[in-house]
Amino acid sequence: MKQTQRLDKILAHMGIGTRSELKRLTKSGSIFVNGVKVKDSGIQVNPDKDQIMVNGETVVYREFVYLMMNKPQGVVSATEDNRDRTVVDLLDDAYTPFEVFPVGRLDKDTEGLLLLTNDGKLAHNLLSPRKHVSKTYFAKVEWEVEEADREAFAQGVTLDDGYETLPGILNILNVGNKSAGEPSEIELTIMEGKFHQVKRMFQAVGKQVVYLKRISMGPLKLDENLRLGQSRELSEDELLALRNAHETMDSEN
């Protein structure tokens, strides 16, 4: 980010108002920079050094936001959709000016951890195939998931289009019982994100996923206190862990 920017651009980015609204605030004497009343909302300021006040309140500028969502079923991982609600529709209006987008996607019927941000560089690093960022899912699978399935996943399986997956780590939490109508419960960690990959990996071994939830992405773990549809900003530690993870991957590649 360059050191100085137009004041009206900064304030619009922070959701204070449109440029026309900011002109009216300026005209009414409601905007101050470093204690001086602003006469032109188009002046250049340094948001990291200059004190900006609007209606007596200090504006704390930030360029990027990072949100963790517990995505519910029935919502699509997109910024807009003509038919369905999107994950962006679930966010508080305060985040609208930041124009956040989902980092990757979860299927419409998949729940769990979804990262949303407007930091394109971080998103690219987390999604880059060569970075191999791990993703762990909890799933219910019809019916019995067996040791043979774990061994197959550890070698990588061939999907319906002929693609051979990277090895995955399958942890069988509970072996299902077909006669009792009980699905298996598993956790699966994969290092890539092909379309419907978890479901297609189980299809490759003759099984069907009936429930799917992502519980982690790299070092970021789903906050179980978040109800479905809720989101919160990442903590400094969580954000630092994400950044360190892809920097470590860069040094290894």
N, C-alpha and C positions, 0 to 999 in steps of 0.2 A: 504494500500500500504506500502511495506517495505521501510525503509528510503533510502537505496542505491540500484541502479540498474546499469546494464551495460549501458555505454554511447551510444553504437550503438543501443541498444534496445529502449532507450528513444528517440533518434533522428529518428529512423525508425517509432516509434509510432506517432511522430509529422509530419511525411511525408517529412522529410528532404532528405531521400534517402534510398536505400536498404543497406544491410550490406556491399556488395562489393563496392557500390558507396561511402559509408562512409569511407571505408578503403582508397580509392583513395583521398578523401578529407583530411584524416589524413596525408597521405603521402605527400600531397602538402602543408601541414602546414596551413590548412584553419580552423582548429577547435582548440578552446582555452577553458580551464576550469579555472576559477579564474585567468585569465590573463596569464596562462601558456600554451604553445603550447603542444597539445596532440600528443603523439607518438604511442599510442595504443587505438584504438576505443573501445576496450573491457574493459576499466578500469571501476571501480565502482565509481559512483558519486551520490550525493544526489540532485535530481532535484529541491527540495524545498529550498535548501540553497546554492548550488554551482551555480556560474554564468557560463553559457554555451554560447559560441559565435561561430557562423559558418559564414564564409565569412564576418566577421565584424558586423554581426547582432546578437543581443541577442535572444536566444531561450527561450520563456516563456512556461514552461511545464504545461500541464494539462492532467489529466488522463481521465476525462469524458467530453462529450459535450451533450448539451440538445437543441433540435431543435423543433420549432413549424412549421408545414406545413399546408397550405391550400390545401388539397388534391383535385385534379380534378377527374372527372369521367374518366373511361377507364384505370385507373392505379391501380395495385393491391398492397395491403399492405403486402409486402414481401421484403426480401433482394435479392431474385433472382427468376426468373420465365422463363420457356422455351418458352412461347408464348407471354406474355404481358410485357409492361414496368412496372417497379416497382417504388415505392416511392423513393427507394434509388437511382435509375437511375436519378431522378430529382435533386439530391443534387449536390452542387459544388464539384469538384474533391478534394478540400482541406479537405473534411471530409472522404474521402476514407480510410485513414490509421486508423481512429477511429473505423471502422467496426460497425457503428450504425445500429439499427434495429427499426422497428415500435413497439410502446407499444400498444399491442392489434391490432385490425384491423378495417378498414372500408370496406364495400363491394365495389366491383369494380365500381358500378354505384352510389356510395355515395360520396358526397363532404364533405369538411370541415376539422375541427381540427384533426390533427394527431400529436402525440408526437413521436419523434425519439431520441434515446439515445444509449449509450453503457454502461449505468449504470444499470446492471442487478438487483441490489438490489431494486432500486427505481421502476423499471418496475414491478418487482414481487409484491411489496407493492401496486402499483396502480391497478394491475390486479387481486389480490387475491380476490376470491368471498366473503370471510368473512369481507373484508374491506368495501364493499358496496360503492365504489366511484361513485358519481353521474355523469351521462352523459346526457346532454341536446341536443335535436335535433330540428331543424326546418324542417317541412315537408308540402308538398302539398298532399292532400288526396281527392280521388273521393268518394262521392261528398259531401253531407252534414254531417259534424261531429256535433253531438248533445250533449246535457247535459247528456243524458243516457250513452254516450260513456265515458265522463269524469268520471261519477260515477262508471262505470265498471272498468276503469283503476285504480281508487282510491282503488278498492278492490283487484285488481290483476285479470288477465284473464287467461284462460286455452288455451295453444297453441295447434297446430295440433298434437303434439306428446304426449299430456296429461300433459305437464309441466305447473304448476301454477306459474305465475310470481309474483314477489314482487309488492306491490302497486306502481303505477306510477302517476306522476302529469301531467295532461293534461290541457294545456292552449289553449283555442280556440281563435285564433286571428281574423279569418274571416270565417264565415259560407259560404260554397260553394253554388252554384246554378246549379243544374243539367241541367235545361232547358236552361240556358245561357252558359253551358259548363265551368263553373268556379269551380275549386276545392276549398276545404276548406284549410285554412292555420292555422297551429297549432305549438305549442312547446310542446315537451314531455320530461320529466325528468324521467329517470329510474336509478335503483341502481345496475343493473347487466348488463351483456353483452352476452346474448345467441345469437346463430347464427341467423342472420336476425331478431333480436328480434322486432324492431320497426315495420317492415313490417308484421311480424306474429301476433303482438298484434292487429293491425288494421284488419288483415284478420279474427281474432277471433271475431270481432264485425261486420263482413260483409263489410269491406271497403278496399280500395286499395291505397297504397302509390305510388304516381307518381313522387315524387322528395324528396330527403332526404339529409340533411346537418347537420353535428354535429357542434354545436356552443360552447360547453364547456365540460370540463372534470374535475371534482372536482372544484377547485378554478381557473383553467386555462381557459381563454376565448379566442376564436379565434380573432386574430388581423384582423379586417376588412380591414386594409390597405394592407394585403397580397393578391396579386392576385392569382388566381388558379394556382397551381404548384409552387408557391413561398414558401420559408421557411426563418426563421431567428432564431438566438439563443435566448433562453429565457433570460429575464432580471433577475437580482439577486432577485428582489422582487417576480417575478413569480416562480422562482425555490424555494425560501424560502417558499412561500405559498404552493407549492406542498409537500414539505418535512414536513411542519407543519401539513398539512391535514392528511397525513397517520400516523404521530406520534400521533395526536389527536385520530384517529380511533383506534390505538393500545391501547391507555389508556382506551378507552371506551369498548373494547372487552375483 
